[in-house]
Structures are given as structure tokens and as C-alpha cells.
Amino acid sequence: MRRSKLEMYIDILEVLALRGPLKLTHIMYKANVNCSVLKEYLDFLIEQNLVQERTVAKRRVVYAITERGRTVIKYFRELKQILPIIEETKNNLPIPY
């Protein structure tokens, strides 16, 4: 099933929260997002101060979640618990042919 942009943002944030600072390719595989889309989404998350880009060992670039990013995950999880209807509605949508 196709994920929404919001779900993909949250998946990226959760990967970074669980695994710590990661290189682009590691995020790509763990969040199941292709490279060009991931770069676009990371740029957005960086602009929103949810993720930060860090340079390690002079050349290696890694991405890390910020405290604000952790707060967003926390609120998203709470919202999913409060509104379980979102999942029910999503599962009952007709399948396009």
C-alpha cells in the first residue's frame, strides 16, 4: 500500500530516532524510500528543524533527529491512539482498478 507524505516523514523520523545518526543510504533502506525522494524529504525535514545534517570525519554526512523531531513523533503516536478511525478508514477504501 502506498504511504502518504506524512507517513513517509514519520517513517524517516522513526528510523533516525531508533537507529541514531545515519548515512543517506542507510536511511533509504531502513525507511524503504528511494534516493531522490529521500533527499527531497530530508530537505523538508531539515527546513522544519526536525532533522539535522552533520559532517563526521571531515567528509561523511549523516542525518540525526532533533528534539523537535522526537516531539513530532510523540504527538503523531498520541494522535494515532486518539483517532484510530484513520486506520479503519484507510483499510476500508476501495481498491482502484
PLY file of the C-alpha trace (Angstrom):
ply
format ascii 1.0
element vertex 97
property float x
property float y
property float z
element edge 96
property int vertex1
property int vertex2
end_header
0.00 0.00 0.00
1.24 3.46 -0.87
2.24 5.74 2.00
1.26 9.39 2.30
3.92 12.08 2.57
3.15 12.42 6.27
3.63 8.68 6.81
6.93 8.79 4.96
8.12 11.77 7.02
7.20 9.92 10.21
8.90 6.71 8.99
12.13 8.64 8.35
11.95 10.31 11.75
11.30 6.98 13.49
14.26 5.34 11.75
16.51 8.17 12.91
15.07 8.04 16.42
15.67 4.30 16.72
19.00 3.97 14.92
20.76 7.23 15.71
22.61 9.35 13.12
22.67 7.53 9.77
24.06 7.96 6.29
21.67 8.60 3.44
21.82 5.04 2.11
21.08 3.53 5.50
18.00 5.72 5.92
16.96 4.84 2.39
16.94 1.10 3.09
15.51 1.22 6.61
12.68 3.63 5.72
12.10 2.00 2.32
12.32 5.26 0.34
14.12 5.78 -2.96
17.11 8.11 -3.02
15.69 11.09 -4.92
12.51 11.16 -2.81
14.53 10.75 0.38
16.71 13.75 -0.43
13.63 15.88 -1.04
12.01 14.72 2.21
15.20 15.21 4.23
15.50 18.76 2.88
11.96 19.45 4.09
12.62 17.86 7.50
15.83 19.90 7.86
13.97 23.13 6.96
11.42 22.31 9.67
14.20 21.67 12.21
13.12 18.06 12.66
16.37 16.60 11.31
19.90 17.96 11.20
22.70 17.21 8.79
26.08 16.56 10.39
29.51 16.15 8.87
31.58 13.44 10.53
35.25 12.71 9.86
35.55 15.73 7.51
33.64 14.13 4.60
30.99 11.73 5.83
27.50 13.23 6.07
24.96 11.75 8.48
21.45 12.77 9.45
20.15 12.92 13.01
16.75 13.60 14.52
16.38 16.75 16.63
14.43 17.15 19.87
11.70 18.83 17.86
11.61 15.75 15.60
11.20 13.50 18.64
8.34 15.69 19.83
6.61 15.35 16.45
6.85 11.55 16.66
5.43 11.62 20.17
2.45 13.75 19.12
1.87 11.66 15.99
1.72 8.46 18.07
-0.71 10.10 20.51
-2.88 11.27 17.63
-2.98 7.77 16.15
-4.19 6.40 19.51
-6.84 9.09 19.86
-8.06 8.72 16.28
-7.94 5.00 15.41
-10.63 5.71 12.83
-7.87 6.89 10.47
-6.53 3.35 10.13
-10.02 1.85 9.81
-10.97 4.26 7.04
-7.71 3.65 5.22
-8.24 -0.12 5.33
-11.82 0.14 4.02
-11.03 2.22 0.94
-12.00 0.62 -2.35
-9.15 -0.85 -4.37
-8.59 1.11 -7.61
-8.51 -0.95 -10.79
0 1
1 2
2 3
3 4
4 5
5 6
6 7
7 8
8 9
9 10
10 11
11 12
12 13
13 14
14 15
15 16
16 17
17 18
18 19
19 20
20 21
21 22
22 23
23 24
24 25
25 26
26 27
27 28
28 29
29 30
30 31
31 32
32 33
33 34
34 35
35 36
36 37
37 38
38 39
39 40
40 41
41 42
42 43
43 44
44 45
45 46
46 47
47 48
48 49
49 50
50 51
51 52
52 53
53 54
54 55
55 56
56 57
57 58
58 59
59 60
60 61
61 62
62 63
63 64
64 65
65 66
66 67
67 68
68 69
69 70
70 71
71 72
72 73
73 74
74 75
75 76
76 77
77 78
78 79
79 80
80 81
81 82
82 83
83 84
84 85
85 86
86 87
87 88
88 89
89 90
90 91
91 92
92 93
93 94
94 95
95 96
